[in-house]
Amino acid sequence: MSAAGRAAPAHLGALYPFLYAQPAPVVDAFTAELVTSTAGRLREAAMLRAGVLTEQGEALAACARDLAVALDTGGRLFTFGNGGSATDAQACADLFADPPPGYGAPPLAAYALSADVAVLSALANDVGVEAVFARQVAAHARPGDVAVAFSTSGNSPNLVAGLDRARRCGMVTVGFSGGGGGRLAEPGVVDHLFVVRSLSAHRIQEAQTTACHVLWELTVAELTA
């Protein structure tokens, strides 16, 4: 370690101040801009999350009631999405099937259709990417089940196809989208739609995570009331 990195001995500090001087912290323009940008993103994320809850709270409660009825009568929950939204779909299914301790929540039948790589790749290769969720819904679902689709745009053809098949199977359909809602916002596509009004995929997914957790909590409250 250099002398400048050590504290000066009492008898030398006054004699050699420059030798033992401690370097002053440097905050360059890039670091300052990074801090400002991060703070702005945190504010935006918090605002979007709060907005989903305040603007769509009643809709979340209504959806939770439908989910509670379905799950309480033997229905199962199937989630799906593409890319990062597939991860959100998996997390949603895990939340329902393996709830965290402390909530007194029962485990519920929930499955992520985007989790089975073998099935996804087989369907994508043999039938087409647009059919990867619809085919699985047709194979597994029955009336009274629930389909939950995650998207940042609401325009993915395979999500729309999966939800269409779910409706025709007599399932309750739920969609999470961003921007203006995309095709999921068209009449008759889903029973319950929750839109995060942002064009940033990152912020959309952050807010959707919050909305999904609230939906689960409300569903559990309905089931355990």
For each residue, the residues with C-beta under 8 A, 3 or more apart:
1: 5 6
2: 5 6
3: 6 16 19 20
4: 19 20 21 22 23
5: 1 2
6: 1 2 3 20
7: 20
8: 12 13 16 17 19 20
9: 12 13
10: 13
11: 14 15
12: 8 9 15 16 19 20
13: 8 9 10 16 17 20
14: 11 17
15: 11 12
16: 3 8 12 13 19 20
17: 8 13 14 20 21
18: 21
19: 3 4 8 12 16
20: 3 4 6 7 8 12 13 16 17
21: 4 17 18
22: 4
23: 4 26
24:
25:
26: 23
27: 31 32
28: 31 32
29: 32 33
30: 33 34
31: 27 28 34 35
32: 27 28 29 35 36
33: 29 30 36 37
34: 30 31 37 38
35: 31 32 38 39
36: 32 33 39 40
37: 33 34 40 41
38: 34 35 41 42
39: 35 36 42 43
40: 36 37 43 44
41: 37 38 44 45 202 203
42: 38 39 45 46
43: 39 40 46 47
44: 40 41 47 48 198 200 203
45: 41 42 48 49 203 206 207
46: 42 43 49 50
47: 43 44 50 51
48: 44 45 51 52 196 197 198 203 204 206 207
49: 45 46 52 53 206 207 210 211
50: 46 47 53 54
51: 47 48 54 55 196 197 207
52: 48 49 55 56 194 196 207 210 211
53: 49 50 56 57 60 210 211 214
54: 50 51 57
55: 51 52
56: 52 53 59 60 194 195 211
57: 53 54 60 61
58: 61 62
59: 56 62 63 192 194
60: 53 56 57 63 64 194 211 214 215 218
61: 57 58 64 65 218
62: 58 59 65 66 192
63: 59 60 66 67 174 191 192 194 215 218
64: 60 61 67 68 215 218 219 221 222
65: 61 62 68 69 222
66: 62 63 69 70 146 172 191 192
67: 63 64 70 71 77 146 172 174 215 219 222
68: 64 65 71 72 219 222 223
69: 65 66 72 73
70: 66 67 73 75 77 144 145 146 172
71: 67 68 75 76 77 108 109 146 219 223
72: 68 69 75 223
73: 69 70 144
74: 144
75: 70 71 72 109 144 145 146 172
76: 71 109 110 111 141 145 146
77: 67 70 71 93 96 108 109 110 111 145 146 148
78: 93 110 111 112 113 136 137 140 141 145 146 147 148 166 171
79: 89 90 92 93 110 111 112 113 114 147 148 149 150
80: 86 89 112 113 114 133 136 147 148 149 150 159 162
81: 84 85 86 87 88 89 114 149 150 151 159
82: 85 86 114 151 156 158 159
83: 86 87
84: 81 87 88 152 201 205
85: 81 82 88 89 150 151 152 205
86: 80 81 82 83 89 90 112 114 115 150
87: 81 83 84 90 91
88: 81 84 85 91 92 150 176 205 208 209 212
89: 79 80 81 85 86 92 93 112 113 114 148 149 150
90: 79 86 87 93 94 112 114 115
91: 87 88 94 95 209 212
92: 79 88 89 95 96 110 112 148 150 212 216
93: 77 78 79 89 90 96 97 110 111 112 115
94: 90 91 97 98 110 112
95: 91 92 98 99 100 110 212 213 216
96: 77 92 93 99 107 108 109 110 216 219
97: 93 94 107 108 109 110 111
98: 94 95 107
99: 95 96 103 105 106 107 108 216 220
100: 95 103 105
101:
102:
103: 99 100 217 220
104: 220 224
105: 99 100 216 220 224
106: 99 220 223 224
107: 96 97 98 99
108: 71 77 96 97 99
109: 71 75 76 77 96 97
110: 76 77 78 79 92 93 94 95 96 97
111: 76 77 78 79 93 97 115 140
112: 78 79 80 86 89 90 92 93 94 115
113: 78 79 80 89 116 132 133 136 137 162
114: 79 80 81 82 86 89 90 120 133
115: 86 90 93 111 112
116: 113 119 120
117: 120 121
118: 121 122
119: 116 122 123 132 136
120: 114 116 117 123 124 132
121: 117 118 124 125
122: 118 119 125 126
123: 119 120 126 127 128 131 132 135 136
124: 120 121 127 128 129 132
125: 121 122
126: 122 123
127: 123 124 131 132 135
128: 123 124 131
129: 124 132 157 158
130: 134 157 158 161
131: 123 127 128 134 135 158 161
132: 113 119 120 123 124 127 129 135 136 158
133: 80 113 114 136 137 149 158 159 161 162 165
134: 130 131 137 138 158 161 162 164 165
135: 123 127 131 132 138 139
136: 78 80 113 119 123 132 133 139 140 162
137: 78 113 133 134 140 141 147 162 165 166 169 171
138: 134 135 141 165 169
139: 135 136
140: 78 111 136 137
141: 76 78 137 138 145 147 165 166 169 171
142: 145 169 170
143: 169 170 171
144: 70 73 74 75 170 171 172
145: 70 75 76 77 78 141 142 166 169 171 172
146: 66 67 70 71 75 76 77 78 171 172 173 174
147: 78 79 80 137 141 162 163 166 171 172 173 174
148: 77 78 79 80 89 92 174 175 176
149: 79 80 81 89 133 159 162 163 173 174 175 176 184 190
150: 79 80 81 85 86 88 89 92 176 208
151: 81 82 85 154 155 156 159 175 176 177 178 182 184
152: 84 85 177 178 179 201 204 205
153: 156 177 178 179 182
154: 151 159 175 177 178 179 180 181 182 183 184 185 195
155: 151 160 182 183 184
156: 82 151 153 159 160
157: 129 130 160 161
158: 82 129 130 131 132 133 134 161 162
159: 80 81 82 133 149 151 154 156 162 163 175 184
160: 155 156 157 163 164 183 184 189
161: 130 131 133 134 157 158 164 165
162: 80 113 133 134 136 137 147 149 158 159 165 166
163: 147 149 159 160 166 167 173 175 184 189 190
164: 134 160 161 167 168 189
165: 133 134 137 138 141 161 162 168 169
166: 78 137 141 145 147 162 163 169 171 173
167: 163 164 170 171 173 188
168: 164 165
169: 137 138 141 142 143 145 165 166
170: 142 143 144 167
171: 78 137 141 143 144 145 146 147 166 167
172: 66 67 70 75 144 145 146 147 191 192
173: 146 147 149 163 166 167 189 190 191 192
174: 63 67 146 147 148 149 190 191 192 193 194 215
175: 148 149 151 154 159 163 184 189 190 192 193 194
176: 88 148 149 150 151 193 194 196 208 211 212
177: 151 152 153 154 181 182 184 185 193 194 195 196
178: 151 152 153 154 181 195 196 197 198 199 201 204 208
179: 152 153 154 182 195 197 198 199 204
180: 154 185 195 197
181: 154 177 178 184 185 193 195
182: 151 153 154 155 177 179 185
183: 154 155 160 186 189
184: 149 151 154 155 159 160 163 175 177 181 189 190 193
185: 154 177 180 181 182 189 193 195
186: 183 189
187:
188: 167
189: 160 163 164 173 175 183 184 185 186 193
190: 149 163 173 174 175 184 193
191: 63 66 172 173 174
192: 59 62 63 66 172 173 174 175
193: 174 175 176 177 181 184 185 189 190
194: 52 56 59 60 63 174 175 176 177 208 211
195: 56 154 177 178 179 180 181 185
196: 48 51 52 176 177 178 203 204 207 208 211
197: 48 51 178 179 180
198: 44 48 178 179 203 204 207
199: 178 179
200: 44 203 204
201: 84 152 178 204 205
202: 41 205 206
203: 41 44 45 48 196 198 200 206 207
204: 48 152 178 179 196 198 200 201 207 208
205: 84 85 88 152 201 202 208 209
206: 45 48 49 202 203 209 210
207: 45 48 49 51 52 196 198 203 204 210 211
208: 88 150 176 178 194 196 204 205 211 212
209: 88 91 205 206 212 213
210: 49 52 53 206 207 213 214
211: 49 52 53 56 60 176 194 196 207 208 214 215
212: 88 91 92 95 176 208 209 215 216
213: 95 209 210 216 217
214: 53 60 210 211 217 218
215: 60 63 64 67 174 211 212 218 219
216: 92 95 96 99 105 212 213 219 220
217: 103 213 214 220 221
218: 60 61 63 64 214 215 221 222
219: 64 67 68 71 96 215 216 222 223
220: 99 103 104 105 106 216 217 223 224
221: 64 217 218 224 225
222: 64 65 67 68 218 219 225
223: 68 71 72 106 219 220
224: 104 105 106 220 221
225: 221 222
